[in-house]
Amino acid sequence: MHSTQTIETPVDLPRNLTRLRAKAQAAGWTAATEAQPAYCALVLTALPASGETVLRCVWKSTAHGYRWDGAVLTVNGQKARDGIAWREVGTLVSTTLPARPDLSKYGERSASPVTAEVVSADIAATPAGKVPVMLRPWAKPTVPVTLYPSRFVGRDYVGADCLLITGGHDAAPDADPVLSALPADYLTSNAAYHEDLTAHAIEQGRSPAQGREFARWVISSDMLTFGVFDGAYAAWEQSLTCTKTARHAILTCTRMNGTALRLECGCGQRHPGRPWESATVWDDKGCHYLSLAAVPMDRIADLITRQGYRVTGEWSTYQPTDVIRRARVEPLPARPDPGSVDGWEYEGGACPGLEAAAHRVAPGRIIPPVQAAPRQQRRIPRSREWAARFLHGHHGTQETGSRPTTAPPHP
């Protein structure tokens, strides 16, 4: 059995091994040479933040000297590629491997939601043919998915694969979308779909520009047409005049996600953001309501009022097996301007802006306001009368009630 020897200065080794070693060291790799009677190898090691990456290049000893025998790329102890040709090795070592960000730090208590820069760095550091950790749950979507930074950081951290989430109450507050995940062959198959939708809108009398707008609207929504575009076209026409005014309040409850409340627009479409997206309703202890029967409807009415609406209809009848209830809502009346007469009456007369105007009846003539009655002075108790006289300079013996009180001499 032959032992492996590591030598620092190559002697009687292939010339291309020496050139490759110098090139790899210039790119930041750590190089070591192994020599055995049957072969020699150049082991290149890189240590980015994602873990150890090893590129093992082998030359086989023959009767005519050393000949290239291929290279193997190993990442974190697992073989990533095998049988790499000589031309590809030069490309691999000439490029400095990008450092993958440490995603475990998002489990710290002071961690903030992931940013687009971190997502881009993680994608760039992922080897070709591999799926980044944060995108693994969304690797094979059936519809386009827009991903936002999630709130599962700090104490709520459950893993790097949950740092991105679709829009909803699990997304970080006021977070902007990071990227979109598309199904396989999405762009190829939707090119023809886009043309069919555009042609349908043109047949209805729309211009080509409006037809393309209709096609983009359908493709970006969750609407399924199954090749029949009449319903989608009617919904699109209705959305052109949508005022984003809610018509119904929708209350849903599942044992997995608890109770959630959202408002439904009058146009029938689901708009992004609140109040159109479901928001979780928590109880006083910060826990989920496990059934619709346990949800206090007065609390739901208050939540709807905060969104600028009020319930005008009865909630749909509830059965123990139901998971959804709805009620008709309407916008709250506009609050009167505090500087107007209606605002003065709305506030019960407490309108500072109208106090001076109430006394002005004509230009140049001002009626003085009514003077308030003077406040009645409070009577000093007999027990404190001596102190009052002392402070006002009345000295000597004074009669206070039924007993004399002698004031001390003035210093």
KAZI-V307284 format. One record per residue. D_FIRST is the distance of its C-alpha to the first C-alpha in whole Angstrom. Layout:
# KAZI-V307284
D_FIRST
D_FIRST
This chain:
# KAZI-V307284
0
4
7
10
13
16
19
23
24
23
22
22
22
24
28
28
25
27
30
29
28
31
33
31
31
35
35
34
30
28
25
21
19
15
14
11
11
12
14
16
17
21
21
25
26
30
31
35
37
36
32
29
28
25
25
21
22
19
19
17
17
19
21
24
22
21
23
23
21
23
23
23
26
25
28
28
25
26
25
29
28
25
25
28
29
29
33
32
30
33
35
33
32
35
37
37
36
39
39
40
43
42
44
44
46
49
49
50
54
55
53
55
55
52
53
53
51
48
48
48
45
43
44
43
39
38
36
37
38
38
41
42
42
46
47
45
48
50
47
49
53
55
58
58
57
58
56
57
56
56
57
54
53
53
54
54
51
49
46
45
46
50
50
52
55
58
61
63
64
60
60
60
64
65
62
61
59
56
55
55
53
54
53
51
53
56
57
57
59
61
62
64
65
67
69
70
71
73
75
76
78
79
81
82
84
81
80
77
76
77
75
72
73
73
70
68
70
69
65
65
67
65
68
67
70
68
70
73
74
78
77
75
77
80
78
77
81
81
78
80
83
81
82
80
82
81
82
81
79
76
74
71
69
66
64
61
63
66
69
69
73
73
76
77
78
81
80
77
74
71
71
69
69
71
74
72
69
69
69
68
71
70
72
73
70
68
67
67
70
69
72
74
77
76
76
79
81
83
79
79
82
81
78
80
83
80
79
83
84
86
86
89
88
87
83
83
83
80
79
76
73
74
72
74
77
79
82
85
85
87
86
88
91
91
92
95
95
96
99
101
103
101
98
101
102
99
98
101
103
100
100
101
101
104
106
108
108
110
113
113
116
117
116
118
119
116
117
116
114
115
115
114
116
115
113
115
115
113
116
115
115
117
115
113
117
117
114
115
118
116
114
117
119
122
122
124
125
125
126
123
124
126
124
124
121
122
119
118
120
118
116
